[in-house]
Amino acid sequence: MGPLVPSAERYREIQQALTERGYLAGDPTGEWKPDSVEALKRFQQDQKLEANGKLDSLSLIALGLGPKRPPAPAAPAVAAQTQP
């Protein structure tokens, strides 16, 4: 199985985060083109990450876009018990 490729929606989220931080101009398109790669490289360099333009976990976390996971179920409330 090869590497996973982000969906257009995920690319759009990443581009939006880069745009909000001033690294990418224009509206997020969901298409990962050379301007997106260059914006990511500049962001990575400023974050002291390897500036390779690749979407890795450290870059996504730095952008505030860590892995998407379903919310954990709420823990059951435990009633406080007092000792006699």
C-alpha positions in Angstrom: 0.0 0.0 0.0 1.4 3.4 -1.0 1.4 6.7 0.9 -2.0 8.2 1.7 -2.9 11.3 -0.3 -4.9 13.9 1.4 -8.4 14.7 0.1 -9.1 18.0 -1.6 -10.9 19.1 1.5 -7.8 18.4 3.7 -5.6 20.3 1.2 -8.1 23.2 1.5 -7.8 23.1 5.3 -4.0 23.2 5.1 -4.0 26.0 2.5 -6.4 28.0 4.7 -4.1 27.6 7.7 -1.1 28.8 5.5 -3.2 31.7 4.2 -4.2 32.7 7.7 -0.6 32.8 8.8 0.5 34.9 5.7 2.4 32.2 3.9 0.0 31.6 1.0 -1.9 34.2 -1.0 -5.3 33.7 -2.6 -8.2 31.5 -1.8 -7.7 27.8 -0.8 -8.4 25.7 -3.9 -7.9 22.2 -2.6 -5.3 21.6 -5.3 -1.7 21.1 -4.0 0.4 23.1 -6.5 3.9 24.6 -6.4 2.8 27.7 -4.7 1.3 25.6 -1.8 4.6 23.7 -1.6 6.6 26.9 -1.4 4.3 28.3 1.2 4.7 25.2 3.3 8.5 25.3 2.9 8.6 28.9 4.3 6.3 27.9 7.1 8.5 24.9 8.0 11.7 27.0 7.9 10.2 29.6 10.3 9.0 26.8 12.6 12.6 25.2 12.6 11.3 22.1 10.9 12.8 20.4 7.9 11.8 22.7 5.1 11.1 20.1 2.4 7.6 21.1 1.5 6.2 17.7 2.4 3.1 17.3 4.5 4.3 15.6 7.6 2.8 15.2 11.1 5.1 17.8 12.7 4.1 20.4 10.1 0.4 19.7 10.4 0.6 19.9 14.2 2.5 23.2 14.0 -0.4 24.5 11.7 -2.9 23.3 14.3 -4.1 20.6 12.0 -3.0 17.4 13.8 -4.6 14.1 12.9 -8.3 14.0 12.6 -9.8 11.6 15.1 -13.3 11.0 16.3 -14.0 12.4 19.7 -13.3 10.1 22.6 -16.4 8.9 24.5 -17.1 10.8 27.7 -16.0 9.1 30.8 -18.8 8.2 33.2 -19.2 10.5 36.1 -18.1 9.1 39.4 -20.0 10.2 42.5 -17.8 11.4 45.3 -17.9 9.0 48.2 -17.2 10.1 51.7 -15.6 7.9 54.3 -17.5 7.5 57.6 
